[in-house]
Amino acid sequence: MRAAPVPAALVVLVALSGVVLGRVYADPLLTRLMAGAAAGSVLVSVAARRLPSWLVAPLSVAALTGWTLLSLRLAAAHAALPGGLGEVAADAARNAIPRLLTAMIPVEPAPDTVLVPVVAAWLAGLTAAEVALRAGRVLLGYLPPALLYAGALYVVGPNADPAIGPTVLFAAVAAAGLATPGRRDGPAPDPVAGLNPAVRAAVRLRLVAASAAGLAVVVALAALLAPVVAAQVDERPVDPRRYVEPPRVESLDENPLIRISGWALNPDQRLLDVRTTGDAAGQGSPRIRLAVLSDYDGVTWRVGATYRNAGRVLPAAAPAPGAASDEVRQEITVGDLTGRLLPAVPTPREVTGARVAYDPATGTLIRPEGLTPGLRYEVSSVRERPDANLLPTANVPAGDEVARVLRVADGAPEPLRRLATQLAESNGAPYARADAIATFLAEHYRVTADAPSGHAYPNLAFFLFGPRNGGGQRGTSEQFAAAFAVLGRLAGLPTRVVVGFEPKGDGPVRAADAYAWPEVLFDGVGWVPFDPMPRPDSEPRPVEEDFRPQPEDPPPSEVPAPTEEPSATPPAAAPPPGREQGGPGTPVLVGGGVGGLALLVGAMLAALFAARRRLTRSRLDAPDPGERVAGAWRELTDALRLAGHPAGPDLAAAEVAERARRTLVEARAARPGEGAAGPRDRPGAGAAAGGPDEAAVDELATLLNQAGFAPGSVTPEQAERAARLSAGFADALRAARPRWRRLLWTVHPGPLRWRR
């Protein structure tokens, strides 16, 4: 019993490494396996302490092999991995270290994630026991467990809470092992007993001096290193995972959108077999997601995901508030589908039958080894259905977190920008903008299976605006989804493209079921899919009916030269020389020309003034109060454009109101003297009319939202109020302009040609 404390201390020290490492595992199995390795390695050394030292290593390695195989078998059964023990052990030996460092946290105990910790624990226990027990160097024997403990802390890194308790216990057990006296058969011999008194005194003096010097060195090192160690307490540990490259998809899987056209040409190709089980069976076939593409560079859409090895149970994400969800369990058998992307109903929570890697940001899976025909796996997913009542008033997020799905690559064709502006101008709410884009695509374009693949800017421009008799205005779901996503981003919506399948039911999933659809991110709702595909048997309308690109000016070399029209009567002959020509003189001709030009300019200005007045009356005198509110809002946005501060189509009504207030304040600050001549001093204008009062613009924005989201609720009095607010704002903004710009304001032709 006097010899037991040191082996027991070694077992506890090695097992504590398993406790620390087990904090990032999803199950305590690893901690138990490492504790077993610690006890087994130390007990083998204790049992073989009377054997020659060269026999201990072979015996311990044999015991290590047996414990390792048992651990791999237990881990394989725990992870429900198929295959025999030899196949599992060979795979774990090949991929143990990279999979351990790329596995998703919490790590599931699997053969490849427990092999290295178990072997390391056994070797640390063997080395520590041989040094501490056989050689009698207890302090030196603590070095292998200490290194193993430090390695466990490093592997865990910032992925768990600080291991304060295990560290304190580690130090306490180590101190107890050092303080416990070792086993002795008798009193310890005095090393200087046979020396004469003078030499004995000198040796003892040297021992005391050496001990004092050693103590001084230890104290000095503690004083020097203590501040450094204390300063690192609050520092975030380094994560070793950042130095290891996680599994990546192949180039074909990086952009599976280009596979849509190939699948469309081979509609009978059998890609998968699906069988739905559980409560979702018989409730319709949900969409199966293959990949989510979030990055677009103007040429191609890419996945750009970071996949990490995961176990059967995948990390769960917080559901959107108010969203309904149900569980979908499917058994999927791979047919002719190739690559690494693993199909699953969004969002997967548990996968059995296949080793997977998972990207939590998109909720998609890959099989690092690649898909093979006949591969069968089961996946349990949580299908969320957002609350449709929240969508009309939901906003879209902004900022660095969603910059990736808002980015518009350089080089977007001008017709695409104009189309996005046109679709967004009359739809201030984000959901209304997205629905307008989907409706436009569904009503004007045709689906054909033989459309060429491609979704770069030139391909999308040809798809949207190309001649119908020349191959334009038709495509597969690839072009519809990509066009929606690009137009949505140009309109200020965070979008992405999803590639997957829409099966007709349980059974084979063929290439004809392959499908791409766009999704839009809304605050408090999440990603919402949209369907821009045309309805079956619908005849698309020509794009030119609803979108007419601005004509481009031809180059000077192509401007046709004016031609003379043939005259009905021959020109009069020139008078004979010397004969005086009659008619008005030069001053009369110059005066008449200038006067005629002035009359022509005046007539044009009068016509423009009358057309502007007629446009304003048609807006503000509409029979429906909601239309009058919309017309008043257009008068406000026209005033902003006339003032040189146009409101972008991606801004909501409240954001436009904020810009309007800021524009009016800046205009008055730039010309403070104009206030005396402005509408503030005219009867009927002022805060009551809503003109100079910057806050009155908010009321107009509120009325616009009421008209848009609650049709029929606007009263005639509110419509009249909106007209007065709009007119007052326009008058106040015009009064702050220079005098010549005030005259130009009323005859500017811009409001007559600006698209709505």
TANOR-V346438 format. One record per backbone hydrogen bond with DSSP energy under -0.5 kcal/mol. NH is the residue of the N-H (numbers start at 1). CO is the residue of the C=O. E is the energy in kcal/mol with one decimal. If there is no record, write none. Layout:
nh co e
NH CO E
NH CO E
//
This chain:
nh co e
4 1 -0.8
5 1 -0.5
7 3 -0.8
8 4 -2.5
9 5 -2.7
10 6 -2.3
11 7 -2.3
12 8 -2.3
13 9 -2.6
14 10 -2.3
15 11 -2.4
16 12 -2.1
17 13 -0.8
17 14 -0.8
18 14 -0.9
19 15 -1.6
20 16 -2.4
21 17 -2.6
22 18 -2.2
23 20 -1.1
24 21 -1.5
25 22 -1.2
26 107 -3.2
30 27 -0.8
32 28 -1.9
33 29 -2.4
34 30 -2.7
35 31 -2.1
36 32 -2.2
37 33 -2.1
38 34 -2.3
39 35 -2.4
40 36 -2.7
41 37 -2.3
42 38 -1.8
43 39 -2.4
44 40 -2.1
45 41 -1.6
46 42 -2.3
47 43 -2.8
48 44 -1.8
49 46 -1.3
51 48 -1.1
55 52 -1.6
56 52 -0.6
56 53 -0.8
57 53 -0.8
58 54 -0.5
59 55 -1.7
60 56 -2.9
61 57 -2.7
62 58 -2.2
63 59 -2.2
64 60 -2.7
65 61 -2.5
66 62 -2.0
67 63 -2.5
68 64 -2.7
69 65 -2.4
70 66 -2.1
71 67 -2.4
72 68 -2.7
73 69 -2.2
74 70 -2.4
75 71 -2.6
76 72 -2.6
77 73 -2.3
78 74 -2.2
79 75 -2.3
80 76 -0.7
81 76 -2.0
88 84 -2.3
89 85 -2.8
90 86 -2.4
91 87 -2.2
92 88 -2.4
93 89 -2.3
94 90 -1.7
95 91 -2.0
96 92 -1.2
99 95 -1.9
100 96 -2.0
101 97 -1.9
102 98 -1.1
103 99 -1.0
104 309 -5.4
106 24 -0.5
107 24 -3.1
110 108 -0.7
113 110 -1.0
114 110 -1.2
115 111 -1.3
118 114 -2.1
119 115 -2.3
120 116 -2.6
121 117 -2.3
122 118 -2.2
123 119 -2.4
124 120 -2.3
125 121 -2.3
126 122 -2.6
127 123 -2.5
128 124 -2.4
129 125 -2.4
130 126 -2.2
131 127 -2.2
132 128 -2.7
133 129 -2.6
134 129 -0.9
134 130 -0.7
135 130 -1.6
137 131 -2.0
138 136 -1.1
141 137 -1.9
142 138 -1.0
142 139 -0.7
143 140 -1.4
145 141 -0.6
146 142 -2.2
147 143 -2.6
148 144 -2.4
149 145 -2.5
150 146 -2.5
151 147 -2.5
152 148 -2.2
153 149 -2.2
154 150 -2.1
155 151 -2.4
156 152 -2.3
157 153 -2.4
159 156 -2.0
160 157 -0.5
164 162 -1.7
167 163 -1.4
168 164 -2.5
169 165 -2.3
170 166 -2.3
171 167 -2.2
172 168 -2.2
173 169 -2.7
174 170 -2.2
175 171 -2.3
176 172 -2.3
177 173 -2.3
178 174 -1.7
179 175 -2.3
180 176 -1.5
191 189 -0.6
193 190 -1.6
195 192 -1.1
200 196 -2.9
201 197 -2.2
202 198 -2.0
203 199 -2.7
204 200 -2.2
205 201 -2.1
206 202 -2.3
207 203 -2.4
208 204 -2.3
209 205 -2.6
210 206 -2.9
211 207 -2.4
212 208 -2.6
213 209 -2.7
214 210 -2.6
215 211 -2.6
216 212 -2.5
217 213 -2.4
218 214 -2.4
219 215 -2.5
220 216 -2.6
221 217 -2.7
222 218 -2.3
223 219 -2.4
224 220 -2.3
225 221 -2.9
226 222 -2.1
227 223 -0.6
228 224 -0.6
229 225 -2.9
230 226 -2.9
231 227 -2.2
232 228 -0.9
232 229 -0.6
233 230 -1.2
240 154 -0.6
240 238 -0.7
242 239 -1.5
243 240 -1.4
244 241 -1.4
246 244 -0.5
254 250 -1.7
255 251 -0.8
256 253 -0.8
258 255 -1.3
259 256 -1.6
260 257 -1.3
262 258 -0.5
263 259 -2.4
264 260 -2.2
265 261 -1.4
266 262 -0.7
266 263 -0.7
269 266 -1.8
271 269 -0.8
271 509 -2.1
272 509 -1.8
273 333 -1.8
274 507 -2.6
275 331 -1.7
277 329 -3.1
280 277 -0.6
281 278 -1.3
283 280 -1.9
286 284 -0.6
288 501 -2.6
289 287 -0.5
289 344 -2.3
290 499 -2.8
291 499 -2.1
293 497 -3.5
294 302 -1.0
294 303 -0.6
295 302 -1.8
297 300 -1.3
302 295 -2.5
303 254 -1.9
307 247 -0.8
307 305 -0.6
308 358 -1.9
309 102 -0.9
310 356 -2.4
314 312 -0.5
314 349 -3.0
323 320 -1.9
324 385 -2.2
326 383 -1.7
328 381 -2.9
329 277 -1.0
330 379 -2.3
331 275 -2.8
332 330 -0.6
332 377 -2.7
333 273 -2.6
334 375 -2.9
335 271 -3.0
336 270 -2.1
337 271 -1.2
342 365 -2.1
343 341 -0.6
344 289 -1.9
348 363 -0.6
349 380 -3.4
350 380 -1.6
351 312 -2.2
352 378 -2.5
353 80 -0.5
356 310 -0.7
357 366 -2.4
358 308 -2.8
359 364 -2.0
360 358 -0.6
362 359 -0.7
363 359 -2.3
364 359 -0.9
365 342 -0.6
366 357 -2.0
367 340 -2.7
368 366 -0.6
370 367 -2.6
371 339 -3.0
374 334 -2.9
375 372 -2.0
377 332 -2.3
378 352 -2.7
379 330 -2.4
380 350 -2.8
381 328 -3.1
381 379 -0.5
382 347 -2.5
383 326 -2.7
383 381 -0.6
384 382 -0.6
385 324 -3.6
388 386 -0.7
390 387 -1.6
391 388 -0.8
392 388 -0.6
394 390 -0.6
394 391 -1.1
402 399 -0.9
403 400 -0.8
405 402 -0.5
406 402 -0.5
406 403 -0.7
407 403 -1.0
409 407 -0.6
412 409 -0.6
417 413 -1.7
418 414 -2.6
419 415 -2.5
420 416 -2.5
421 417 -2.4
422 418 -2.7
423 419 -2.4
424 420 -1.6
425 421 -1.7
426 422 -0.7
427 424 -1.1
431 394 -0.5
433 429 -2.1
434 430 -2.5
435 431 -2.7
436 432 -2.1
437 433 -2.0
438 434 -2.3
439 435 -2.5
440 436 -2.3
441 437 -2.2
442 438 -2.2
443 439 -1.8
444 440 -1.2
445 441 -1.1
446 473 -1.7
448 446 -0.5
448 475 -1.4
451 448 -0.8
457 298 -2.3
460 456 -2.7
461 457 -2.5
462 458 -2.2
463 459 -2.4
464 460 -2.4
465 461 -2.7
466 462 -2.0
470 467 -1.3
471 468 -1.0
472 467 -2.6
473 462 -0.8
473 463 -0.7
475 446 -2.0
479 476 -0.6
480 476 -1.7
481 477 -2.6
482 478 -2.2
483 479 -2.6
484 480 -2.2
485 481 -2.3
486 482 -2.4
487 483 -2.7
488 484 -2.7
489 485 -2.0
490 486 -2.3
491 487 -1.3
492 489 -1.6
493 488 -3.0
495 405 -1.9
495 493 -0.6
496 519 -1.6
497 293 -2.4
498 517 -2.8
499 291 -2.4
500 515 -2.7
501 288 -2.8
502 513 -2.3
507 274 -2.8
509 272 -3.0
510 508 -0.6
511 269 -1.8
512 267 -1.9
513 510 -1.7
514 511 -1.6
515 500 -2.6
517 498 -2.4
518 530 -0.6
519 496 -2.2
520 528 -2.3
521 494 -2.0
522 526 -2.0
523 395 -3.0
525 522 -1.4
526 522 -2.4
528 520 -2.8
530 518 -2.3
532 530 -0.6
538 535 -1.5
540 538 -0.6
541 443 -2.8
545 542 -1.4
546 543 -1.4
547 543 -2.0
549 547 -0.5
558 555 -1.8
559 555 -0.5
559 556 -1.1
560 558 -0.5
579 576 -1.7
589 585 -1.9
590 586 -2.6
591 587 -2.6
592 588 -2.6
593 589 -2.4
594 590 -2.6
595 591 -2.5
596 592 -2.6
597 593 -2.5
598 594 -2.5
599 595 -2.6
600 596 -2.4
601 597 -2.7
602 598 -2.7
603 599 -2.5
604 600 -2.2
605 601 -2.7
606 602 -2.6
607 603 -2.4
608 604 -2.6
609 605 -2.7
610 606 -2.7
611 607 -2.6
612 608 -2.6
613 609 -2.4
614 610 -2.5
615 611 -2.3
616 612 -2.4
617 613 -2.6
618 614 -2.3
619 615 -1.5
620 616 -2.7
621 617 -2.1
622 619 -0.7
628 624 -1.9
629 625 -2.1
630 626 -2.2
631 627 -2.6
632 628 -2.5
633 629 -2.1
634 630 -2.0
635 631 -2.0
636 632 -1.7
637 633 -2.5
638 634 -2.6
639 635 -2.0
640 636 -2.0
641 637 -2.0
642 638 -2.6
643 639 -1.7
644 641 -1.2
645 640 -2.9
648 646 -0.5
651 648 -1.4
656 652 -2.4
657 653 -2.4
658 654 -2.0
659 655 -2.1
660 656 -2.5
661 657 -2.5
662 658 -2.2
663 659 -2.5
664 660 -2.3
665 661 -2.3
666 662 -2.5
667 663 -2.4
668 664 -2.2
669 665 -2.2
670 666 -1.9
671 667 -1.3
672 669 -0.5
674 671 -1.4
675 672 -1.0
676 673 -0.7
677 674 -0.8
678 674 -0.8
678 675 -0.6
681 678 -1.4
682 679 -0.9
685 682 -1.8
690 686 -1.1
691 686 -1.4
694 692 -0.9
696 693 -1.6
697 694 -1.5
698 695 -1.1
699 695 -0.7
700 696 -1.4
701 697 -2.2
702 698 -2.3
703 699 -2.2
704 700 -2.1
705 701 -2.3
706 702 -2.1
707 703 -2.3
708 704 -2.2
709 705 -2.9
710 706 -1.8
713 710 -1.9
719 715 -2.1
720 716 -2.5
721 717 -2.3
722 718 -2.4
723 719 -2.1
724 720 -2.3
725 721 -2.5
726 722 -2.5
727 723 -2.5
728 724 -2.7
729 725 -2.3
730 726 -2.5
731 727 -2.6
732 728 -2.4
733 729 -2.5
734 730 -2.4
735 731 -2.4
736 732 -0.9
737 734 -1.7
742 738 -1.7
743 739 -1.6
744 740 -1.8
745 741 -1.8
746 742 -1.0
747 743 -0.6
747 744 -0.7
748 744 -0.7
748 745 -0.7
752 749 -1.0
753 749 -0.9
753 750 -1.5
754 750 -2.2
//
